[in-house]
Amino acid sequence: MTVPADELSAGFISFLANNDISVDEYSVKLPRYLRKRKHVDDAELEQDLGTKVERVPWLGDFIRIDSSVKVVHSTAYKNGAVIGMDAGSGIAARALQVGPDDHVLDLCCAPGGKLLYFADIMGSSGRGTLTGVDISNERALVAKNLLRKNFNRFRLFVSDGTTFNVPAPTRPLWILRKDPQMSDVLYDRVLVDAECTHDGSISHLTTSHGKVGWDKKLLDPAKLTGLEHLQASILENGFNLLRSGGILVYSTCSFAYAQNEGIIIKFLQSHQNAQLQRLPFCHELPLASLARPPPGITDCSNIDLSACIRVSPLHSQCGGMFQNAAPSLQSLKILAKPNSPSISENDSERSHHGIRVPSWLRRFQPIWKACVFAYPIGSTRKFPGTRSDLFSSSFPPPSPVIHSTRRRSASLISDSVTPSTKMEAFDNATLENQLTEQGSRIRALKAQGISKTDLQPELDKLKKLKDEKAHREAAKASLTSGSSKEGSNSEECPKTVSASVTNGPKLFDRAALESILFRRFFYSPSFAIYGGVAGLFDYGPPGTALMNNFLQLWRQHFVLEEDMLEIECTNLTPHDVLKTSGHVDRFADYMVTDSVTGDIQRADHVVKNALKERLEHDDQLKTNGPADKKAAKVKKPVEPLTGDVRRQYEVILEQLDNYDGDGLHKLIQEHNIISREGNTYTQPRLFNLMFETDIGPTGQFKGYLRPETAQGHFLNFKRLLEHNNDRMPFASASIGKSFRNEISPRQGLLRVREFTMAEIEHYVDPQNKKHRRFNEVREVVMTFYSAGDQMVAAGAKSMTIGEAVDKGIVNNETLGYFIARIHLFLLRIGIDPLRLRFRQHMKNEMAHYACDCWDAEIKCSYGWIECVGCADRSAHDLTAHSRKTGEKLVVRQQVDEPVICTRLALEVDKKKFGLTYRKNAKAVEGYLNSLKLDECDWNEDELKHLKAKMDANGGKATITGTDGSQYVLTHDVITIGEKIEKRFIREYIPNVIEPSFGIGRIIYCLIEHSWWTRKDDENRNVLSFKPAMAPTKALIVPLSNQDLFEPYIKKIAYGLRKAGVARTLFAVTVDFQTVKDQTVTLRARDSTKQIRESIPTVVGIIRDLVTEQTTWEEVRSKFPEFTQQEM
């Protein structure tokens, strides 16, 4: 489209002359430019568009076609293979030199073409993010709709580009959505494609000419002056948001000197720390001329404007535009960062690198999946499509020092479980051998009748070895987790550990711990005044607080950081759902019955308890220890076990989960296992663990209380995929109650009938189980107990998750990634790494839906307890539900190149099928559906078998329908043959990786790991929970009950509430000195050491301690210890 010179207004022609622009620029017929987003053959594209396609040599992924062609009707456009974008815009986008990991800001982003260009460069594997700003809500919505289908790491703000001041994310957007702390890092790349007169764009001229007129619309002197001020302001703001060494591109689609070179000259004259650089691909461009100083400006000799370029329609065959060439404005500013732990009096207006950020904006948390809208600072307009709780004061203000979650995880890896140590320094294998040998030597000397006096040196040697073992374990625990607990320094805080890493349950005073838990009402048996019901517990205030803190950390660690979709589903589940999933038939345990008393127990627990008691009894015999009175009821051998028998027992215990009912019965008989009353057990039989119920008043609709939360995820898969804009992979998460009718619930919270679960279902392409963030956890060192090692009782091994995946011990990267994330989470809440391992399920132990599974097992006084399962469920559930309901639970993925395949397929003549089978058609259709691998492909082996059967019987075959009746299939109803397909869309049922957390078990193990008593007073029990987990975190204590302390207590409480930590982990004492100088003491729970500082400083310290931004050791190093009050 062109504009003849005689149709241009006189005012506009004068404007062109003042800027040395020829009217011939508007007589050029320009082609239409398209950008290829996917690989499409030029010949196919020409056939699709119906016109010749010409490549643009200076923009590798651009093509140009005749401007009269309607692209929107083409297949390539509908499939997203091409998109319209002017070549001038492509030059500006290329000039920004965006990389996959860059944080990019576009201050005038609508309609989003350049943002999409950057998104395609970043791809799904990069860590970079896009932030777009536009003042128009309608135009920003266009950009949102363009990006949401193609990218998931972007934010859009409706805001004024001159005042926008939201910094770049230091963390992935999935954390920032609800993280109460704002980022403090500037952007790597900034694009200022400023508003202008658009005189370089012929399309703008032809749209506006004859309607309003350029003279009135944009060429008014007052409007031009305001436009230039706007351009300079946006450029200034963009530079303020640019990091040191970053790149900024300034571009317009105008030829006006004042809007281009004039803006750049004034900016560079006032910013000595910015410099121009030439575009690296400048020599490739067909340019009319390089930029030059505007008429009348002579004081710019020190500025090399040859680094700026002008793109001309006459020479470049695209819309006219200006850019500062190598538009690289490099900020050299070094800005101070606040690091005081105290809360500033002007906290509500704390700055980020000199940029004012109001408190309401710092609290603003994006809640949309990938797009957030904000209005300019000071605006009273509400955010469209957002919730009212965005402005809730419950969000704590940002900390002066911000630590990335990812950085904190890396620190944990390097400080606690570095690959270099591999924990060899604390390997007790050699020491265990020495202990065994010394014990054998002592027994042999006793058998020879050696006197006690002569035997004493050997006994002393044995005691020394035992002390050495205890010392090593304590040292290992201190190195691994000492720095993460306040006051864990052994010199400051001597303590008696109640249960060491290798101590058996006999050395752990469980009764004392349970007494504390019941007395403090962490939990108690439900319906206790009615006698209670086994396996049901109520949580008291401390236990509920502990549970809530756990769930909050779990959401932060998994749901927010991994950008998961959290859902909540019903507890009641219809029979058909659980029948399809396999739970009705296979969700069962083997139980045995005492042949006399009728007492029912789990068969595997009977075997495990009997053999463990025999081994413990054998240890007592060998060390002349006291007999266990409780265990004395069970018949045991009087003589010590032989080495072979002991080894046999140990192997059985390691492989116990691999035995079925017959195997367990054989073990009970072979090893003469009887009840405590001396009675035999019956043959093991299966017992389904689901609670059955009736739904509705008729009793005809059968249901169950759900045994897991996972089925709700699978039944909502289609909606979840749609909600995620059909992007893969993705994950859903839920927290809720599950119910299992345990045969013999025991061991407190470890085996109950109603419990809280937190489950994740991560949907992944079965052909690509790599994980884009796996390298972040590759070096995490963990303890693995593989199925192969269990078969030979070889013991667990320590290695990095990267080694485990590379060696094939862990099946794939996605499974390995979640195992490592589980490991880091358990360490984060306070689980002892020395009592944590990951054990692989053996073949017979594997759940009916799993193809691989690892359990996070935590050692406590009851032994190794399965607390978290991480299973690869393959496509079992989605496939089963899809076959049962006929609903396609599949992912449709467009392929870059069509795939031609030949496959065996079955086709049904639906008309004849219905007439032939009539009311039985559903039963026959069910049989045919069973021949499918999934919704897309048939099981070719089954089809070959059916075809051979029909060919051998004259085109007929007798089959069994889903109702159990016999039917005859004939060639006129079904046809089996080869089919050649050209597939543009790939359909597949995703595999599922499922981490499943038993929260009650984890909390109980955490309580055991956190319990200790003070060395100087064993009656002083301490539960050393980490700050984020502690239920009641501390106390504000007045020295006396006088009214004069009340204002200070209220001031401290208000400060803590404002910091988001209404109660904290430490004791704050208000005394008479507080009245004099408004200082208080802060005492740590574990070390009992204290400091004395002002109230604002103490509140800031507490906030940073509770949010894990500092440790008590760091606080002690900054502030002097307080030992005596000034009177």
N, C-alpha and C positions, 0 to 999 in steps of 0.2 A: 504494500500500500504506500502511495506517495502523496505528496502535497505540492501542487504547482506553486511556483514562486508568486504568481499574481494573485493567489488566494490567501497568502499570508498578510496579516495586518501590518500597517505601517509601523506601529509601535514595536511589533516583534521583529521586523526587518531592521529597525534601528538598534534593537537589543543585540541582534546578530552582528551587526557592523561594529558595534562597540567592543565586541569580543573576538573580532577577526574571524568570524564564522561565515562560510559561504552558504548561500541559500541552496546551492546544488546538493548539499548534504541531504536535503529532504526530497530530492527527486529520484533517489535510489530505491529500486524495488528490492527489498531485503528478503532473504529466504527464511523459512521457519527452522529454528534450531531445536534439536531434541538431544537429551542426554540418555545414553544407554546405561541402565542400572544392572542389567544381567546380560549374559552372553546370548546374543541373537545373531545368526548368520545374516549377512547383508542381503543375500539373495532372497532368503525367506522374508526378511523385513520389507524388501521392495515389493514382493508379491502381496504381502499383508497390507501395505500402505497404498499400493497401486501407483507408485511413482518412483523415480530414480533416487537413490540414497547416495549422498556424497560425504565422505569423512572430512572432519575439520582437522587439518594436520597439526595445528598448534593447541588443540584441546583433544587429547587422545580418545576420550569416551564420548565425544560429541559428534553428531551428524547433522547435515542440513538437507532440507527437502523444499519443494515448491510451497510457497506460503498459502496457496489455495487449497492444499490437501487438509481434509478433516481427520485429525489424528485420533480424536476421542472414540471413533467407531472401530478402530483397529484392535485386533487381538493383543498385540504387543502392549498397547496402552492399557487395556483393561487388565492385563496380567501384571502390570507394573514393570515390564521389561524396559520401557522407555517413558520419559517424562519431559514435558516441555520446559525449556530453560534457555534464556537468551545467552549467547556466547559471551557478551560483556559481563554478565553475572557470573558465568563460569570462570572468567579470568580473575575476577575479584575473589571468588571462593578458592581457586587454585593458589592465588598469591598468599593466602593466609597460612599455607604449608601445615595443615592440620595433621597430627599423628594420632594413632589409635588410643593413646593414653592422655591426650590433652584435655584440659578443661576449657571449653570454648564459650564465649559470650558474643551474641549478636544483638546489638542494641536497637536495631530496627528490623526485626526478623520476619515480619509478615510479607508475603503469604507463605513463607517457609521453604522455598526451593533450595536456598543455600544451606539451610539447616539439614535438609534431607541429603544434600551433597556431602556434608560433613559426617552425617550418620552413616552413609554408605562407606566412607573411608574408615571410620572407627570400627564398624562391624560389631558382632556380638562378642568377640574375644577380647576387645580392648577394655580398658578401665576408664576411658575418657567419658566426659559428660557434656551435654549441650544445655546452655541456658539462653532462652530467647526472650526478648523484651519488645513489646509493641504497645503503643498508646491506644490502639483501636481494638476493642473487644471482639468485634466481628471478624477482623482480619486475623487476630490471634487464634480464633476458633478454626479458621481455615488451616492455619499452620498446625494446630493440634490434631485435626483430623488427618492431615497428611503424614504426620510423624508417628502417631500412635499405632499405625499398622506396620511400621517398619523399624521401630527403634524403641527401647524401653529405658534409656538413661537420659532423659531430658526433662527440663522444667520450662514452663512458659509463664511469664508474668505480664499482666496488663499494667503497664507503668510508664511513667515519663522517663525517657532515656537520659535526660539531663540530671535527674535526681535519683535514679535507681542505684541502690547501694547494698544489695544482697550479695555477700561474697561468694566465691566459688566453693563447692563442696570439698572438704578435706577427706570425706568418706564417701562410699558409694551412696547413691540416692536412697537405697532401701534402708539405710541407717538413718539418713537425714529426715525421712518422713515423720518419725516420731521421736527423734533424738532431741532432748531438751537443750542441747548445746549447739550454738551456731558455729559455722566454719570461720577460720581466720586466714585462709589462703586466697590469694588473688588468682586471676585467670591466666592461663598460658597463651591464649589467643583471643583477640577482641576484634570484631568486625563492626565498623561504623559505616554502614551503607545509608548515608544521611538523607533526610528529606531535602528536596531541591525543586527547581523549576521544571525539571523533566524535559528540558528543551532538546536533549539528545535522543529522546525516544519518539520516533515517528508515530507510534501507536497512541501516545498521549496527545500529540498534536491533532491527529485525525479525530480523536474522541472529543476533544474540547473545542476545536475550531468551529466557529459558526454558532455556538451555543452561548457560552459565557464570554469567550474571547480571552486571549492571553494577556491583553493589555490590562483588563480589569481583574482577572483572576490572580495573576502572579507577578505582573511587571510593575505594579504600583511601587514607587520608591520606598514607602513605609513598610510594605510587605516584604520587599527584598531585604531591607535592613534587618527586619525581624527574623527572616529566614537565615541570614548569615550568622546572626547571634545564636540561633538555635543550633546550627551546624557546629559552631565553635564550642558551644556548651556540651553537646553530646560527645565531641572529640575529647574535650577536657575530662569529662566523667569517665569515658572509656579508658583513657590513659591512667586515671586514678585507680581503676580496677584491674590494671595490667600488672603482672608480676615482673620482677627484675629479670631481664633477658627475654621477655615475651615478645610477641609480634602483634602489631595492630595494623589493620588495613583501613584506610579512609577512602571511600569511593562515592561518586555521585553519577547520575545520568544527565549531567548538565555540562555545557561547554563554557559556562560563565567563569571568568577569571576569579571574580570575587568569591565564588562558592568553592573554588578548588585551590589554585596556587595561593590565593590570598589567605585562605584559612590555614594552609600548611605553613606559610611564612610566619604569620603571626604566632602560631603555636610553637614553632621551633625557636623563635626569638625569645619566648617566655619560658621555654623548657630546655635548658642547656643539657639536661641528662637524657635527651632523646636524640636519635639520629636516623637519617634516611639511609636505606640500603637499596641497591638496584635489584630488580626482580631477577632471579636466577634463570628464568626462561624468557627474559625480555627480548632477546635476539630472535626468538621464534615468532614473535607477533608481527602482523602487518600493520604498522603504526603510521598515522599521518605525520606526526611530529612528536617530539618530546615536549614536556611542559616548559613554560618559560615565565618569567616574572610578569605580573599584570602591568598594564600601562600605568605610569605614574609612580611605581614603586622602584626605588633605586638602592635602598639600604639592605639588600639581601645578597650581597656578593659572596658572603661566607656560606650560603646555602646552595647546595648542588641540586637544582631542580631537575636536572637530567635524570634523576632517579624516579621522577614522576612520569606517568605516561597518559596519553590521550588516545582513545579508541574512536575511530571515525567511521561512519557508515560508508563513505566513499571508498576508503582503503581496506576496511576490515569486513565489510558486508554484514555488519551487525549494528545494533543500537549504539549511539555515541555515549561515551562515559569517560570519567577521569578517575585516576588512582594515583596515590603516592606510591611510586614504584619501590619495590622491596619494601613494601609498606611496613617496615620494621621499626617501630618506635620502641626503643629498648629502655625500660625504666631502670635506673641505677639507684633508686632510693633504698635506704636501709632504715626500716621503721622499728622503733622499740616496741617490745611486747610486755604488757604488764605481767608480773609474776608474783604479786603479793597474795598470800593465802587469805587475807582478810577481805571483807566486803567493803567496797568503796561506798562513800556516802552518795556518790552520783552513779550508783550501779545501774540505775534504770536508763542511763544514757551512755553506757560504756561504748567506746569507739573501737572499731576494727581498722587498724592502719589509718587512723585519722578520719574514718568515715563514720558519721553519726548513724547509729543503729538504735532506734527506739526500742523500749522493752517489749511493746506489743509485737514488733516485727521479729525480735529474737525468739519470742515464744511461738511465732507462727510455724506450724508443723505441716508440711505438705501431706495430704491424705489421699490424693488421687494416685492412681497406679503410676502414671508417668508424666502427669501434667498438672501444674498448679497455677492459679491466677492470683495475682496480688495487685492492689491499686497503689497509686503513689503515696508516699509518706505524708501523713497528715490528712489523708482522705477519710471521710466518714462513711464512704460506701462499703457495703459488706461484700465479702468474697463470694462470687457465684459458685454454686455447686459445692460448697464446703459446709462443715458442721459448725455448730455454735461453740463446741468445746475447743476450737482452735485458739480462742483467746482466754482459755481457762487459766486462772492464776495458779493452778496446781503445778504448772511447769516451773521447775526451778530456774533461776537465772543462770546464764552461762558462767563457766568457771574462767578465771583469768588465764589459766594454763589449760589448753585443750589437748587431750591425748586421743589419738585415733584408736578405735577398737582393734583394727588390724595391726597397728603398731604395738599395742599392748600384747596381743597374741604372739607376735613375733618375739617380743621381749621375753615372754613366758617360755617360749621354746628355747631361746638361747640361754636363759638363766637357769631353767629347771631341768630340762631334759635334752641337753645338747647332744648331737650325734657323736661328737668327739669323745665324750665320756663313755657312752653306751652302758653306763653303770657298772663297768668292769671293776672299778675301784671298790665297789661295795658288793661284789659277788661273793656270796657266802658258801659256794660249793666246796671250796677247799677246807674252809673252817668246819663245815658240817662233817666232812670225811674225818678230820682230826678228832672231832667230838665222838664220832662213832667208834673210831679205833681205840680211843682212850677208854670209852665205856666198856668195850670188849676186853681190854687189857685188865681193867679193874675186876670184872667178873671172873676172868681166868685166875687172877691172883687170889680171889676169895675162895675159888674152888680148890686151890692148893693149900688152903688153911693158913694164909699169911696173917700175921697179927695186925691189929688195928693200927698200932704204932708204926709198923713198917709200911702199912698201906697209905698212911696219911699223906706222904709226898705225892703219890699218884692222884689222890682225891683233890689235893691242892691244885695240881696241874689241870684237872678236869674243871674245877671251879674257875681257874684263870681263863680257860678257853671259853667257858660260858660267859664270863664277864666281857671278854673281847668281842664275842658275838653281839651282846647287848650294846656295847659301845659303838660298834660299826653301824648297827641299825639306827641308833639315835643320831649318829653323825650323818647318815644318809638322809634321814628325815629332815634334819636341820638344813642341809644343803639344798634339798629339793623344794621344800615348802616353807622354810623358816622365815624367809623375807616377806612372805605374803601374809603372815599373821602378826598383828601388833604385839610387841613385847615377847616375841619368840626367842630372843637372844638368851642363850642358856646362862650367861653370866648374870644377866639382869633378873632372869625369871626361872630359877631352878624349879623343875616340876617332876612329878612322878607320872609317867605315862601308864594309863590304866590297861591298855592292850597294845602290845607292840606288834610289829609287822608279822612275825612268825609265831607269836604266842598262840597256843591253842585255847579253846573256850574254857578249859579248866583253870587258866591263869587269869581269866577276866571276870571281875565281880559284876556280873550282869544284874544280879538282884539289887545291888546298890544303885546302879544306873536306873533301873526300872522304878525303884522307889522314888528317885528324884523326879523322873518324868511323870509319874502318877501324882506325886505330891504337888508338883508345880503345875499340874493339869496341862501338860503338853498333849496328852491324849488319855483316854480311859475307855473301858469296855462300854458299849452301848447298852442301854436298858439295864444298868447295873442293879438298880433297886428291885428289879424283877428277876434277878439271877443272871442276867446277861445272855447273849447269844454268841456262840463261837464265831470268830471271823468278822465281827462288826465292831467298829471303833468310832468314837466321837473325838474330834480335835478340840482342845481348849484354846483359850486366847493365844498362848505362846505358840502352840502347834499350828494354829490357823495363820498367825503372822509369819511363821517360818514357811508354811506352804505358799502363802501369797508372795513372799519375797522370792521363793524359788520360781514361781510362775512368771513373775515380772522379769527376772533374769533370763528365763528360758525364752520368753517372747523377744527380748532384746537380742539375744545371741542367735536365735534361729529365725523367727518370723520376720523381724525387721531387717536384720543384716542380709538374709537370703532372699528378701522381697517375696515372702510367701503369702498366699491367700488364706486368711484364717476364716474358718467356718464353724458353726455349731449345729449339730444334728440331734435328732431325737434319741432317747434311750430305748424306746420300744421299737422292735424290728419284726416285721411279718415273717412267718415261717418260710414262705417261698424265697425270700431274699437269702436267708441263712442256709436253706437247702441248696440253692444254686451255688453259694460260695463254698459249700462243703462242710460247714460247721455242724450241721445236723448229724451228718454221718461220721465225722472224724474229729470233732472237737471233744476229746474224751481222754481220761486217764485210766490206768489199770488200778483196781482196788482189790484188797483181800480182806477176809473176815476171820476173826478169831473163832475157831470151831466150837468153843465152849461159851465164851461171854458174848459173842456177836459183835464185838468192837470192830469197827471198820477203819482201815488205814490204806494209804496209797502204797502199792506194792513196791515201787522203787524206793520209797522212804523207809520201808521195813528193812529192805536189804542194806541200804546205806547206813542206817542207824546201827544195825547189828554189827556190821563189819567195822565201822569206825570205833564202836565200843570195844571190840576185841583188840584192835590195834592199840587203843589207849590203855587197855588193861595190860597188854603185853609190854608197853613202855613202862608202866608202873612196876611190873615184875622185874624188869631188867635194871631198874634204878632203885629197887627196894622202896618205892614210894608208897604212900598210903592208898588203900583201895577206895574206890568211889562207892559210897554206900548206896547212892541211887541206882547205880549201874549193877550193883551186886545181885539184883533179882534175876538178871539175865545169865543164863548158863554160859560159862566161858571155860576154856582150857586152863588147867592149873599150871601146866608147864609153859614156858615161853614158846612163842611161835617159831617155827623154823624159818630160815631165810626164804625158802621157796614159797611157803604158805603166805608169809607176809607180803612177798612180792606179788603173789596171786591176788590177794585182797586189794592191794594198791591198784593193780591193773583193772580189776573189776570196778572199783570206785571211779576210776578215770573214764571208763567206758560205759558206765551204768545207763546213761541216757540213750544208749544205742540198743538196749534190749527191748524186745516186745513181750507180750504176755507169756508166751511159752518159755521164753528165755528167762524171765523173772521167776517163773514157777520152778524151773530147773535149778536156778541158783538157790532158792529157798530150800529145796529138797537136798541138794548136794552138800550144802554147808550147814544143814541142820539148824535152820533159823526158826525160832519159836517165839511166841509172845512173852512178855515179862511175867505172865502168870504160868508159863510153861506149857502153853497150848499150841497146837499146830494151826497153820493157816489154810484157808480154802484155795482153790484154783483161782488165779487172778482173772477178773472180768472187767470189761470196759464200762465206764460210767460217764455219760455225757454231762459236761460241766455247765450247761446253760440253764438259766432259770426260765421255765416255761410259764406262760400266762395266757389268758383269754382276752382278746380285744373285742369289746362290745358286749351287749347283754345276752346274745344268743349262745355264746360259747362255741360258735362254729368257725370263728376267725382266729386261728392260732397264731401266737407270737412268742417272742422271747425278750428278756432284758438283754441288751447287746453285750456280747463278750469282748468286743473291741470297738473302737470308734471308726475303724477303717472303712467299713462298708458304706457309711454315709458319704465319704469322699468319692468312692467309685461310682455310686449312683448319681452323684452330682457332677461327674467328670465333664459331661458335655457343656453344662452351664459354666463350669470353671474355665474350660478352654475358651469358650466364647468371651467370658469376662476378661481373659488374658489376651484378647485380640488374636486368638489362634496361634500364639507364639509358643514355641517349644525350645528348650525344656522349661517346666515351671513346677511349683510345688504348692500343695495345700497343707494346712495345719489345723489341728483342733485340740482342745483341752476339754475333757469331760469324764463322767463316771462310766465305768464298765463293771460288769457283774459276772462272777464265776462261782458256781456252787461247789466250792472246794470240798473234797472228800473228808479231810481231817485238818481243818485250819489250825495252825499252831504258829509259834514263833512271833507273836505280836503282830506288828505291821507287815511282816514279811510274807505272810500267807493269809489273805483275807478274802471275804466274799463280795465286798463292794469297795472299789478303790478308784482313785483318780489317775487317768492316763493322759499323756501328751503325745500325740502321734503326728507324724509327717508323712505325706505321700508325695514323693518326687517323681514326676513323670518324665521319662527319657526315651529317646529314639533307640530301639533295640540294636540298630546298626552303628550307633555312635554313643558309647557310654563314657566318653571322655568328659572331663569337667573343666570348665574354663578357669576355675580358681584353684585347681589342684596344686599348682606350683606354690601357692601360699602356704600349704600345709605339708608339702613333700618331706621336709626335714623334721617333722614331729616324731619323736622317739616314743614308741609304745611297746607294751608287752603283748605278744601274740601266742595263743595256744591253738595251733591248727589241728584239724581233724587227723592228719597224718601223725602228728606228734602224740595225740591222745591215744591212737591205736597201739603205740609202742610205749606209752607212758614216759615219753622223753622229756616232759616238762615244758614250761613256757619259755619263749625266746624273746629277747629285746632287739628291736630293729626300727628303722624309720618306716613310715607308711609308704614312702616312695619305694623302698626296697621291697616291701611286702607286695606291692602292686606289680613291680617289675618282675619279681620272681613267680608271679601267678598265685601266691598264697591268698591274696585278696583278689577277687575276680576282675574288677574293673576300677577305673579312676573315680567314677561317681560314688560307688559303694565305699571306696577307700576315703574319699573326701569327707563323707558323712561320719565314718568311723573316727577320723581324726578330729572332726568338729565336736563329736560327742566327748572324746577324750579331753579336749581343751575346756569344754563346758564343765565337766565333772571336776577338773582341777580348779576351775574358776570359782566354783561354789565351796570348795574346801575339802574334796575327797583326797585322801592320801595317795599319791601316785604309786607308792610301794605296795599298796593294797588294791591295785586296780589292774585288771588284765582284760584282754579281749579273746574269748574262746569261740572257736568255730563249731557250728553244729555238725554232728556226724550224720551219716546217711539216714539211719533209722530214726534219728531224733528230729530231723527236719520237719517243719510244719508242712501240711499238705499243699500249701500254696507257694512255698519258697523253693528256689533253686540254689540259693546260698544264703547263709545267715551267720552273723557274728553277735555274740552277747557280750556286753560290757558287764563283767562280773566284779563285784566289790567284796573284799575280804572283811568279815566282821566276826563276832564271837560265835556265830552259827556256821561259819565256814565261808566258802565262796558263794555269793548270792547273785543270781542273774537279776540285773536292775534295768538294763537297756538292751533291747534287741534291735539289730540293724539288718534287715532282710532284703534280698532281691526277690520280690514276689513275681518276677517276670510279668507276663500279661495274663496271669491266671484269672484274676477277678473280673477285669474288664471283658475278657473273652467269654467267660461263663455268663455274665449278666447280658452281654450282647446277644449270645445265642438263645438265651432263655426268653428275652423280651422282644427280640427282633430289632431293637434300637441300635443303630450304628454308633458305637463308642470308639470312634477312630479319629486320627489326625490326618488331615488332608494337606499335603505339602506339594507346592509347585516345584517341578524339577527344572533346572536350567536348560537341559537338553532332553527332548523326548526320548523315552526308552522303548525300544521295540523288543518284544518278547513273545516267545511261543510257549504256550502252556496248555495243559489239559483242562478242559472245563466241562461242566454239566449244564445243559440248557433244558428248561422245562416249558412245554407247551401248556400255558396256563389255562387255556380254554378246555383242552382235552383233560388236563389234570383235574380240574374242578368237576367236570362231568363224570369222570371215571371214579373218583374216590368220594365225592360229595361230602357227607358229614364226617368222613374219616380223613379228609384231606389234611387236617392239621397234624395228625399222627404221622402220616407219610412225609409231610413237609419237615417235621421234626427230625426224621431219620436222614433226610437229604441234608439238612443243616448240620448234622453231626459229621458229615463228610468234609466240612470246611475247616481249613486251618485258622482262618479268621474271616472277616467280612469281605476281604478282597480276593483271597486265593483259596483254591480247593486243595485237599490232601490228595496229591496225584497218585500215591500208592493205593489209597482206597478206591479212587476212580478206576484205576487200571484193574483192580480186583473185581469191581462190579461190572466193568465192561467185558472182561474175560468170562465172567459168569453168565452174562446175558448172551454173548456170542456163542457160548457152548450149549445154550438151551434155546436156540432159535429166537433170540431177541427177547427173552423173558428171564426174570430173576425174582425169586421170593425173598422178601426182606421182612424184618420185624419192626413195626412202627413204635413210636414212643409210648403207645398205650398197651404194648405187649402182644398185639394181634399180628397175624401174618397177612402180608399184602404182596401183590404181584406187580412188578414194574415192567413196562414194555417199551420198545424202541419208539413207538408212536407218541408216547407221553414224555419221555426224556431222551435226550441225545447227548452222548459223550464223545467228544472229539477235540482235536487240536484247534487252538484259536490263536491267531496272530493279533497282537494288540500294540498300538502305539500310545503309550501312556504319557500324558503331560502332567498328570497329578498322581502323586504317590500317596496311597492310603495305607496306614499301618496302625495297629493297636500298640500304644506305648507300653514299655516295661515300667515297673514301679519299684523304686528304692524306698524302703519304709523304716525309718528310725522310730521306735516305740519305747516310751519312758514310763516305767512304773514308779510313780512319784513317791508313794509311801515307803517303798523299799529304799530308794535313794536317801530319803530324809532320815530313816532309821540308821542307815550306815553312816551318814554324815554326823549324826548325833554321837555314835560310838567313836568315830574318828576325832571328834572335837572334844571329847570328855577327858579331863585329867584332874589330878589333885595336887595341891601345893605340897612341895617337899617338906616344908617346915610344919605343915598341919594337914594331915590326910583327911580331916573332916571338912576341909574347905574345897568343895568341888567346883570345877570351872568347865563351862561349855564354850570353847574358844571358836565360836562361829566367825566367819569372815564378816566384815562390816556390812556388806550388801545383803547377807543372809540373816544376820542377827535379828531375832524377833523384837525383843525389848533391848534397845541398843545402849541405853545408859540412863542416867539419873541426874536431875538438878536438885542439889541438896543444900538447904540453908544450914548454917552451923548451929543456929538455934531458932526457935519458933517465934521470933519477934517480927512485928509488922514492918519494921524498917527494911527488911530484906525483900519484901513483896515486890516493889517496883523493879528490882534488878532481876528477880526470877522471871517476871513477865517480859522484860526486855530480852533476856536470853531466849525464852520460849518463842517470842515473836521472831527473833532473828533466825532461829532454827526452822520454824515453819516457813519463813520466807526463802530459806535455802533449800526447802523441799525435804528436810530431814527432821520431822516433828520431834522425834526422839532419836538419840544417837547412841553410839557404842561406848561412850566414855562418860565418866562421872564429872560433873561440873559442880564445884562447891562455892557457895556464896557465904562470905564471912564478914567480919567487922572491917577488914581491910578494904573490902569491896565498897563499903560506904565511903571510905576516905578517898580512894583513887580509881574506883570503878574497874578493878581488875578481879579476876576469878581464877581458881585453880582448875586445871584439866588433868584428870588422872586416867591412865590407861588400865583397862581391865586385866590384861595378862601380866604386865610387868609391874603394876602398882606404882610406877614412877609418875611424877606429875610436873607440870610447868605452870607458871603464872603469867598471864597476859591480860590485855584489855578485852572487854566483852566482844567488840567487833572482830578482833583478831582471833579469839577462841572460836567464835561462830564460823569464821572462814576456814579455820583449821579443821573443825569437825566436818564441815561440808565436804572438803577435799578428801578427808579420810574415808567418809562413808561412800563417796562416789569413786573411790579407789584411784584418785589422782595423786595421792601421796601416801606415805607409810608413816607409822609412828617413829621408826628409826630416823627418817628424814626430818620429822618435826623435832625430835630430840637433838639432832645435830644443829638445828637453827636456833633453838631457844634453850636457855639455861634451865637446868633442873631446879625445881622449887623444893626447899627442904624445911624452911622455917617462916612463920608468919610474922610480919612486922606489927608490933603492938603499939 
